[in-house]
Amino acid sequence: MSASAKTTVSVTGNTATISFAPGTGLFKQFTLSSHTTKSQQVVTVNVDGQSEKEYRLKGEQSQLDTVPIPPTTRTLAFTFSYEADGASKTSKVRSGGPFALGDLQSIMLAVENGDDVDYNDVLVQLLFK
C-alpha cells in the first residue's frame, strides 16, 4: 500500500489535521499564502501536539516562505482564524489530497473567513515524501 493511502487529512471546525503514514519522513514542507483579504489571518501550526507556531498574514498575495517540517513529524495540525471588528473569529476550511506528484505527495487546504465565498483567504500547500 502506498504512503498516500495511509496519510490522512481530517477537518474538524477550523482545524485541519494531517496524520502522516509511516515512512513519510524524507521530505516535508508547507507554504502559506493569503489572497484578496483585508482581515488579519492567523494560522497556528502544531507539530505532534508539542510545538506550536503562529503565522499572521494580511493583504493580497501575501506569502510566507516555505516552512520545513521535521522529517520525524507524525501529525501536523493547522488551526485557522481571522481578526475582524476587534475580535478573533473562526475560519472555514476545505481540504484536498493527498495527491501524487511524481514521487511527492501534496495536500491542499483552502480557508474562507466569510467575507465572500471563494475559499482563498488562506491557502496551504503541503508537500511530502
C-alpha positions as CSV (number, residue, x, y, z in Angstrom):
1,M,0.0,0.0,0.0
2,S,1.4,3.5,-0.9
3,A,2.2,6.1,1.7
4,S,-0.5,8.4,0.3
5,A,-3.2,5.8,1.0
6,K,-2.2,5.9,4.7
7,T,-1.6,9.6,5.1
8,T,-4.9,11.2,6.1
9,V,-6.4,14.7,6.4
10,S,-9.3,15.4,8.7
11,V,-11.1,18.7,9.2
12,T,-13.0,19.5,12.4
13,G,-14.3,23.0,12.7
14,N,-11.4,25.4,11.8
15,T,-8.7,22.8,12.3
16,A,-7.2,20.5,9.7
17,T,-5.0,17.6,11.0
18,I,-2.6,15.7,8.8
19,S,-1.5,12.3,10.1
20,F,1.5,11.1,8.1
21,A,1.9,7.4,7.2
22,P,5.0,5.6,8.4
23,G,7.9,6.0,6.0
24,T,7.0,9.6,5.0
25,G,10.0,11.3,6.5
26,L,12.4,12.0,3.8
27,F,11.0,15.5,3.0
28,K,8.1,17.6,4.4
29,Q,7.3,21.3,3.9
30,F,4.4,23.7,3.6
31,T,3.8,27.1,2.1
32,L,1.2,29.6,3.4
33,S,-0.3,32.4,1.4
34,S,-3.2,34.8,1.7
35,H,-5.3,36.2,-1.2
36,T,-7.7,39.1,-1.5
37,T,-8.4,39.5,2.2
38,K,-8.5,42.7,4.3
39,S,-8.6,40.8,7.6
40,Q,-5.6,39.6,9.6
41,Q,-5.4,35.9,9.0
42,V,-4.0,33.8,11.9
43,V,-2.7,30.3,11.3
44,T,-1.5,28.2,14.2
45,V,0.6,25.2,13.4
46,N,1.0,22.4,15.9
47,V,3.6,19.7,15.3
48,D,3.0,16.4,17.1
49,G,0.9,18.1,19.8
50,Q,4.0,19.6,21.2
51,S,5.5,22.6,19.4
52,E,3.2,25.4,18.2
53,K,3.9,28.4,16.0
54,E,1.6,31.2,14.9
55,Y,1.7,32.9,11.5
56,R,-0.1,36.1,10.6
57,L,-0.9,37.1,7.0
58,K,-2.8,40.1,5.7
59,G,-3.5,41.5,2.3
60,E,-3.5,40.4,-1.2
61,Q,-0.9,37.9,-2.4
62,S,0.8,37.8,1.0
63,Q,3.1,34.7,1.0
64,L,5.4,33.3,3.6
65,D,8.5,31.4,2.7
66,T,8.3,27.7,2.5
67,V,8.5,26.2,6.0
68,P,10.3,22.9,6.5
69,I,8.7,20.3,8.7
70,P,10.9,18.0,10.8
71,P,11.1,14.6,9.0
72,T,10.1,12.7,12.1
73,T,6.7,14.6,12.3
74,R,3.8,12.2,12.7
75,T,0.9,14.8,13.0
76,L,0.6,18.3,11.9
77,A,-2.5,20.5,12.9
78,F,-3.4,23.8,11.3
79,T,-5.9,26.0,13.1
80,F,-7.3,29.0,11.2
81,S,-8.9,32.2,12.5
82,Y,-9.1,35.8,11.5
83,E,-9.4,39.1,13.2
84,A,-12.3,41.4,12.3
85,D,-14.2,44.1,14.2
86,G,-11.8,43.8,17.1
87,A,-12.5,40.1,17.7
88,S,-11.0,36.7,16.8
89,K,-13.3,34.7,14.6
90,T,-13.0,31.1,13.2
91,S,-12.5,30.4,9.6
92,K,-14.0,27.7,7.4
93,V,-11.6,25.0,6.0
94,R,-11.7,22.7,3.0
95,S,-9.0,20.1,2.2
96,G,-7.9,18.1,-0.8
97,G,-5.4,15.3,-1.1
98,P,-3.1,13.7,-0.7
99,F,-2.4,13.9,-4.5
100,A,0.5,12.2,-6.2
101,L,3.1,14.4,-7.9
102,G,5.7,12.0,-9.1
103,D,7.4,10.8,-6.0
104,L,6.0,13.6,-3.9
105,Q,2.6,13.8,-2.3
106,S,0.6,17.1,-1.9
107,I,-2.2,18.2,0.3
108,M,-4.1,21.5,-0.2
109,L,-6.0,23.4,2.5
110,A,-8.3,26.3,1.4
111,V,-9.7,28.7,4.0
112,E,-12.5,31.2,3.9
113,N,-13.1,33.9,6.5
114,G,-16.7,34.7,5.5
115,D,-16.2,37.9,3.5
116,D,-17.1,36.1,0.3
117,V,-17.5,32.5,-0.9
118,D,-14.2,31.8,-2.8
119,Y,-12.1,29.9,-0.2
120,N,-8.9,31.8,-1.0
121,D,-8.3,33.8,2.1
122,V,-5.5,31.4,3.2
123,L,-4.1,28.6,1.1
124,V,-1.7,26.0,2.4
125,Q,0.2,23.7,0.1
126,L,1.9,20.8,1.9
127,L,4.5,18.6,0.1
128,F,6.0,15.4,1.5
129,K,7.5,12.1,0.5
